Amino acid sequence: MKNISILGSTGSIGTQALTLVRQHPNSFRAVALAANTNIDLLEAQAREYQLKLVCIYDNKRYPELKQRLADTPIEVVCGMEGLCRAAAFDGADTLLNAVVGMIGLQPTLAAIEAGKEIALANKETLVTGGALVMQAAREKNVPIYPVDSEHSAIFQSMQGGTPSQVRKILLTASGGPFFGRTRQQLEGVTVEQALAHPNWSMGKKITIDSATLMNKGLELIEAVWLFDKSPDDIEIVVHRESVIHSAVEYADGAVIAQLGVPDMKLPIQYALTYPDRMDCGAKPLSLFDYGSLTFARPDEETFACLAACREAIRRGGLYPTLVNGANEQAVALFLEGKIRFLQIGELVTDALSLRVPQDGLTLEGILEADRAAREFVRSRV
């Protein structure tokens, strides 16, 4: 029995993880859950899984949730302090961090400090705090298992050799809804069009990131930290069918890939059961149904976010924090209808012009760089 704390329990990853808990009651038990604002679903989850602790990140929703659960022994907490308490909860063996955005960093560090295994679906944890997180994990001997489908595929493919034998990582990308379009064709993109992903069902922020290819840029940075590789050792391949989730090329030229239908249950479950496998209810892959698979190079000129992320990780330091913070703010403004689609990439790129201290790789330095990037974007609108 593995006891799990889930941050982001009402989102896509969180709800699918709880489906796995429901399907395998002798293998998993949810003991602590956290969500941002959705108190209706969070209350239902708290009651179904008979939790010990529940966190609502939005402080304004805390009184109502506490009142709703007053007839239960469940402890209700809120805010960043509550997220960290849920992440490091005494009764949990593993933290599944599936929150969206920069807020995932501090709870991950808290869980590592408490010696919890980490199943990581919050890529911003490593984008902004990769050096801190990986060092803390090494010191505490805490494993970090990737949940993103691409990083899970890389992790699975690396079981075929040793890290030192890896020559190159092939990081696949769906290309989003606007693959093949020019900047001119993207001038009038609406929010609704940007939210229409061809293969995956995700939250709004991640779906917009997929449309701008920012998501792939963040995954590039995450892969650098997870697999201890240079950004030049990671090749991004647009693969529209999302069947090959990523691959690894070894020193002898062999390429090992992980394939499957687009379904997040498999990487979620593998992060929780590694090295064991069990049925997760995913549809079996039939290559005959696809007929052919296609591959293309990404257009980093049109999709400027990807180029900005590559430049940020090459510079290192706090630059990945800058592009991430700028993107989070720009995406929020786009969803509110305050900026155009192409402005997201422009603002993310321009954030690289901000000056950051060379010795700022502390939690306080990261938070300050994030604040500065968001303020920069707001000042440009």
N, C-alpha and C positions, 0 to 999 in steps of 0.2 A: 504494500500500500504506500503510495507516494502522496503526501499532503502538499497541496499547491495553493499559493497565493497568486491571484490574477489581478493585475492592474489593467484597466480598460476592459472590464468584464462585459459591458453592454455594447461594445463595438464588434466589428466583424470577426476579428481574431478571438476576442474573448468569448463571444457566444458559441463559436465553433469549438473552442477548447472545452467549454462546459458541456457541449453535446458529447464530446469524447468522455468526459467524466461520467455523464449519464449512461453512456453505452458500456463503460467498463468500471462498474462500481467496486469491483474487487481489486482494481489496480490504482485508481485515482480517487482522491477526495479533495474537494475545494474547502478551504478553511477560512480564507480571507479574500474579499473582493473589493475592488475600487472602481469608481466610474467618475465621469466629469459632471454631468448634469441630469442624466436620465434616472430620476429617482423611482419612477414607476417600475421600470425593468429591474433596477437594482434591488428594490424591495422584494419583488417576486423571486429574484435569484437568492437573496438572503434567506427567505423563508424555505424555498425548495431545498437548498443545500445545507440548511441548519448551521449557518456560519458562526464562527466565534467573533469575527470582527468585520466591519464593513466601513468603507470610506467614500464619502462624496467630496470630490475635489472643490466644487463650487461652494464656498462658505455660506452663500445665501440660501442654498437648499438644505443645509445641515439641520436647522430646527425642524423642518417638516419631516425629513427622513427619520430623525430621532423620535419624533412623536409617533410616526407610523409604526415604528418598531418597538414602541414602549412596552408592548405586551410580550416581548421576547427577551432572552438574556443576551442578545447580540450587542456587542459594544459598537457604538457609532462614532466615527472620527471624521475630520475634514481637513482640507487644505494640504499644503506640501508636507507639513508635519504628519498628517494622517496618512498620506501616500507612503512616506518613509516607514511609518509604523506597520502598515499593511505589508510592505515589501520585506521587512525584517521580522515579520510575525513569528513568535516563538514556536508556534505549532506547525509551521510550514517547513518543508524540506526544500522546495523549489519555488522560485519566483518566475512567473510568466509575465514579462513586462510588455504589454501591448497598448500602452497609451501612445498618443500621437504627439510628436513634437518634443521640444527642449525639456519639458517638465519631466521626462523620463530619466534624466541623468542622475539627479540626487537620490531617487529611490533605488536605482541600480547600485549606486555606491553604498547605500545603507544596507542593502541585502548582501552585498559582498562582504562588508564589515561583519555581518552577522553569520557569515559562513554558509549562505544559501547557494544552491545551484542556480544558475541563471539560464532561463530559456528566453532569448532576446528577440522580440519583434519590434522594439523601439529603436530604429536605426540611428536616431539623433543622439542616443547615448554615446555611441562610438564616434559619430561625426564630430561632435563638440568636445567630448571628453575622452577620446580614445586612449591617449597616453596615461591619463589618471586611472581609467577603468582597467586597462590591461595590466598595469603595474599592481594595482590593488588585488586583482584576481590572482596574479602570480604569487603575491605575498601571502594571500590567504588560501592558496591552493584550491581556488574555486573554479569549476569549469563553466564556460560560457557556450551554450549550444544555440546556434542560429535558427530562427524561425522563418525569416524571409525565405520564400521558395527558392530564390537564386542561391542564397548563401547556404541553405540546407543542401541544395544540390551539389555545391562545391564541397561542402563538408562530407557528404556521402561519397562523392567521387574520390576524395582524398583517402578513403579507406583502402584504396588500391595501391598505395605506396606510402612513402614517408614525405614530410614537408620539404626536406632538402632535395628530393627528386623531382619536385614540381618545377617545370620550366615556365609555364604560363597558365593563367586562369582565363577561361572564356566565359564572360558574364553576359548572359542573354537578356534581351529587352524586347518587349512586345512592339515597341515603337509608338504606343498610344493611339488615340483616334486620328491623329493628324500626320501620320507617317507619309512621307513623299510630298508634302505640301511646301510651298515656298513662303517666305516671310510676307510677301504681298498677299498670298491666299489666306494668311492667318490674321490679317489686319482686323477683320470684323468678327472674330470668333466670340461666341456668346458663352456664358457660364454653362448653359444647358448642353451645348455642343462639347465643351471641354470635359463635362462629367460623363460623357457617353463612352466608357472604356470598352474596347472590343472583346476582351477575354475575361477580365476579373471584376468581381463585385467588391468594392472597397469604400471606405469613407471618403467624404468630399475632398479633404485636404490631400490625401494620398492620390486620389484620382486626378486632381489638377496637377500634382507633381508628375504623374505619369504622362500627362498630356504635354508638359513642358520639357520632359526628360530629366527634370530635376531629381526625380526619384532614382533614376539610374545613376546620376552623379553622386547622390547620397550613398547609394549602394556601392559605388566604386570606392568611396572613402571608407565605408564600413569594411569592405573586403580587405583593404590595405591593413587595417588593424586586426581583424579576425584571423587572417592567414599570414600575417607578417610578410607582405609582399610590397614591392615598389609599385606605384601606379603605372609605370611603364610595363610591368609584368602582367597587367590586366587588360585584356582586349574585350571591348564591348561589341556584341553582335546582335543586330536586330533580327529577331526570329518571330515572325508574326503569329505563328500558330501556338506559341507558348507550350510546346510539347517537350522540347529539350529545355530544362530549367536552368542549366548551366553545365560547364564541363571543365576538366582539368587536363592539360597537356603535360606529359612527363618527359624526363630527360631523354628517353629512348624514342620519343616521337609518338608514343601511344597516347590516345585521347580517350578518357573515360568520362561519360556523361550520365546524368540521371534524367530519366524521361518519365512522363506521366501526364494524365489529363490535368487541366488547370483546376486544382482543388487544394485549398490550404490545409485540409485536415491532415494530410500526410506529413508535411513538414512540422506542423504543430505537434503531432503525436510523436514523431521521431525525436524531437527535442526533449520530450518528456520521458521517452522509453529507452533512448540510446544506452547500450548498443542493441537492445532487443527490438523486435518488430512484431506487430500484431495487426489484424484487420482493422482498418479505420472507416470502412464503408465507402471508400472512394471508388468511382467507376473505373473498371479495368481499361487500360489503354489498348485501343485497336488501331494500329498504324494503317490498316486498310481503310478505316473511316476517313483518314486525312489524305491518303493518296500520295501527297508530296509535302516536303518541308522546305521552307525558303529562308534565305539568309542575306543580310545586307549590312553595309556600314552605316553608322549613325551620322546624321547631318548636324555637326556641332556648330556650324555657322548659323543655320536657321534656329536651332534649339540651343540658345546661348547658355542656358543653365548648366548643361552638361560640361561645356568647355570651362565655365567658371568654377565648377567643382573640381575638375581635373587640375586647374591652375592652383586652386586653394590647397589641395593636398600636396601638390609639388612644393609649394611654399612652406607648408606645415604650420606649426604654432597655432595661433588663434584664427588663422584665415578660414579654415573650415567652419568655425563658429560664426564668423561674419556672414558667409554665404548662406548658412542655414538660417540664421536669425533674419536676414534680409528676405529670404524666401518665405518664411512663415508669415512675416508681416505683409509681404506683397500678395500672397495667396489670399489672406484674409481680406485685403482691400479689393482684390478682384472678385471674390465671392460676394462682396457688398456692392459691386458695380461701380467702384470708385476709380479703378484703373482698367486699362485694356490688357488683353491677354499677353501681347508681346512686351508690355512694360514689365512683366514679372522678370523675364530674362535680363532686361536692360538694368533693372534695379539691383538684381543679384550680382551682375557683373560689375556695376559701379561700386558696390559695397567693398570690392577688393581694393579700392583706393583709400579706404580708411586706414589710419595708422594704428597699429596695435603694439604693445610692448613685447619684446622678444622673450622676456622671462615671465610671461603672464599665464603659464600653464598650471594655474591653481583653480580651484572651484570658483573662487571670488573673481579671478581674472576672466574665466569663461563666462560667468554671469554678466560681467561688465561689458565684454565684447558683444554678447548677445543683445544687451540693452542698447548699446551704441548703434548696432546694425539696424535694429527696429526703429530707433529714433531717426536715423538717417533716411530710411525709406519713407517714414511719415512726413519728414520735412520736404521730400521731393514731390509730394502729391498736392 
